[in-house]
Every structure is written in structure tokens, then in C-alpha cells.
Amino acid sequence: MWSYHHALVPDFEPVIGLEIHAQLLTETKIFCGCSTRFGGEPNTALCPVCLGLPGALPVLNRRAVELGARASLALGCTVHPTSVFARKNYFYPDLPKGYQISQYDRPLATDGEIAFTSDGRRVAVGIIRVHMEEDAGKSLHDGFADSSRSTHLDFNRAGVPLIEIVTRPDLRSAADAAEAFSRVREILVAIGVNDGNMEEGSLRCDANVSVRPAGETAFGVKTELKNLNSFRHVQRAVEFEIDRHIQARREGTPLVQETRLFDPATGRTTVMRTKEEADDYRYFPEPDLAPLVLEAAWIAALRASLPELPEARRARFVAQYAIPEYDAGVLTQSMALADYFERVAAASGNAKAASNWVMGELARKLKETRHDIASVPLAADALGELIALVDNGTITGPVAKDVFEKAYGSGRRPGEIVAAEGLARIDDAAAIDRIVRDTLAGHAATVAEYRAGKTKTFGFLVGQVMKATAGKADPGRVNAAVRQFLEQGEQPA
Ligand SMILES: [Zn+2]
């Protein structure tokens, strides 16, 4: 029911920022030589350094710095010549040292931006900072005989290198927040910094959410949603939180700055703890590590080594190959897939057909044979050759699918298969007429039905002729020949 009062209630604008933790793809931990491999027996990848035993000294992993800086540059940030590691002090059972080595007031990199197009709108999200830190261990609350009384701890993850990416509160909807997280993941995976595996926790997202009356510039009270481990969870959790804030503002209920957890089963968020302030952590520079100093030339070389990023590649695919944005989006989901497509397009000279084959038959076959694009047993130029055989009229579309099946995994070239198995297209009109007559003679009853007016049998009869030619006849010619035969009233021979 409409009431005048509604016109006076201001519309609210959501304000959302993300904090993304990404594990760097190193072999060893950030400050020691222990393995970072996921899924090992609990507490097998440990040493005095990552356990924080007295007297153990951290040594910074050079590869972790390289990957952290690479990510920062790909996110458009300035990588600073000097950054400083700091101790973030807090007690938690999975943090045996009593502090986490992180970066605080002198982070690795600052001031970047990612931009993308979503539903035709350009969305730009500022990156405040990228800093490096170590991960904590893992508390295991379930699955043990004494789980009702005890928590078990696995420290294999303690000391695994992370970057934390903090965005500006530039996002204005739950859908954009989920999309921004997905774009950050895409960039990190494309540049080989992170494996993108959210189930194993190597990429995690927190979201800061507040609302304010539209037009106001001051921020409302914010809540932090912790450990959202899928794009869908980001979207649902942020949606729930926006609604909760707006309802509280409308009712005049005060909101509290706090950390909340999302429960996918109920779709609701619940309080985890009231928010610590930075002061609570008693940050101070890590005394066991010198400031991290990076040379300008090293940073420049790292920047020069970055590949073309997915968003840029998508735009180039649409412009260069004249393929739809949808295709460009699918084909750039991984660097390897995009590389493969470009090689097929070059070899075939037909980018749209290349796109259709890669997204269609090839994707289906990869799934069926449990290969991924990196190990695909069909050379890109072989697929290109197959497409060219269709385009230049050597084979028909149905035969191409058959040749594809024979070439996939066998190492045989499409041209060779066509020649060896006599699969070239039948263009000879007399030959086609003969096959039409012979085939329809075997379907006299259906032919009679057609002539009596049951014209929908036409497709069936064409199908029978195509089958008789093993798909090799030009379908257009078969169509015309069958129609002519039926309409001229010619009797089967
Ligand atoms: Zn260690």
C-alpha cells in the first residue's frame, strides 16, 4: 500500500570494499624451507621457524616477494622500493608464536585499480594496498573421537605466504562485489601467482559492508564478513548484510561495528566478534627482518614480464577476431585456453569457427576424456586444418565431427584421415541422384505417405540419404535431390 511517508524515507546506497587473501604459489613457506603443499598429513611440514620456537630466525623467501610484487603490478599498484614487515600481536590457538608477521604502515604496494565491464557498465575498483604476510595454522573442530571436548591443530599452513589485497569501498552492489572478487581471482591465476582454489582456502575473501542515505558522503557503521569462499557466497552474504543494515536504519536500531560469519545453509550472517581496532594488535616493526628493499630495475623487469591480462585480452579478441563478447569471455577463462584458441584461429583462418569448435566439440571431448587444455591430445594446428577442410568444401560438417573424433588422441592429421578413409565430400549430382533413388526405394511406404500429404516425413527421408552417404554428401544437394524426387512423382526404380 502506498503512503506519503514512503516518499520521505531516503533510499540507501550500499558501500562495499573487499579484503582478499591469496596464497602465493611458492614451493616453500615465506620465512622457512618447509613445504607449502596442500593436503599433507597434519603437522608434517613444520620447523622451529614456522612454529615460532625461541631463537628461530625467519629468512624471507625471494620467490614470495617476486610473486607478491607481480600481483601488485598486475593490479595496477605502485610497488615501493622499501617496505617493512611488522608483528601483529594477538593470541589464537592456531598462531603458536602469539603474533603474525605481516606488513602494516609500509606495505609492499599501494594505489592500484582494476576495471571491468558488467552488464554494459564500467566498474572501477581502487586497490588501497597489497601487503605480504604469513598464514596461521588451522583449527580442526570435527572428525576426531574427542572432538566434543578438544580442538585439534594442524600447523602445516602456518607460515604459508599470502598477500592481502585491500580494495577501496568503491563497490555499490552485491553482484559487483562478487564480480570484482572473480576478476581479482582471474588476474592472479592468469599471472601464475595463485591457483584460484577456493575450496582448499588458497583464495579467501572478506567483505566490508555499510549503507548510507543516497547522496551522503560520510560512511555508515560497517560490518566485516569473514572467509567467504565462493563468488556466490560473497553475493548472498553481502545481499543479506545490505538488507539487514537498511532495515536497521529504517527502524532506527543502532548498528555495531563487528565481524560476522555467513552461514550458506540459512543465507544469514551472525556475529563472530566485535571488531578489534588496529591498536589492539600492538603492531611494531619485525626486529628479525630487515626492511625489504627492491631495486627499481628489478621492479621494471618484473612489470615487463607480465602477460597480457584477461580483460585486455578479451577486448582484443572481440576487436581482432570479430567474435562475440560471450565467446571472448569463455575463451579467456584460462591463459592456456586463450592461447590454444589463437593458434586454431591462425591455422584455420576462420576465428568464429575456431571459437565454435573450441567452446563446443573440444570442450565436450576434454570433459569426456578428463583432459584439461594444457594436456589436450589434439594439436591446435590440427584442429585448424580440420576447420579449413570444411571451409574449402573438402568435407561436410557431419564428417568433420567424425574426423575430429579420429584425430583426437591419435596424433593423425585430419587431411590424412580424410584421404585414407575416403571421407571427401560427394559433390557429383549424378552420384547423389543415384543414392537418393536407391535409398528411397527402400522406404516406399514413407514416400507414399509424403505424396499423400504427410510432408513432415521429408526430414526423415533426407536423414536416411545422408546416412547412406555416411554424411559425405553435400546436405544442400541431398535436400534438393530428395525434394525433386518426391515432387516429380517419380517412382522408385
Ligand atoms: Zn618451517
Residues whose N, C-alpha, C, O or C-beta is under 5 A from the ligand:
A	BS01	ZN	C32 G33 C34 A45 L46 C47 V49 C50
